[in-house]
Amino acid sequence: MKILLDECVPWPMHKLLPGHECSTVQKCGWGGIKNGDLLSRAESQFEVFITADQNIRYQQNLQHRRIAIVVLGKARWRLIKPVLVHVVAAVNAAQPGTYTKVDIPS
């Protein structure tokens, strides 16, 4: 699966998503692009978008999107790493147009 990591997602996560091809918003040259335009660009090249922007669901109309969106409850690597199994499960279960939030305890 091709995965795009948002600017707020820690890069080490890509090493722990085995079997998936990961890139970042920065590597694609899309840094600073607003979410609507970013999602439009991403869905032509990626199957999953991972972000920590919890407002994306309310800021964007996700109803007709082809890309799956996985939202992390927090963006700090030290908090994500212990629950990475849940992130991997959300990515592996992602289907086009779905939205999944992974809670990250403090």
Secondary structure, 3 states (H helix, E strand, C coil): CEEEECCCCCHHHHHHCCCCEEEECCCCCCCCCCHHHHHHHHCCCCCEEEECCCCHHHHCCCCCCCCEEEEECCCCHHHHHHHHHHHHHHHHHCCCCCEEEECCCC
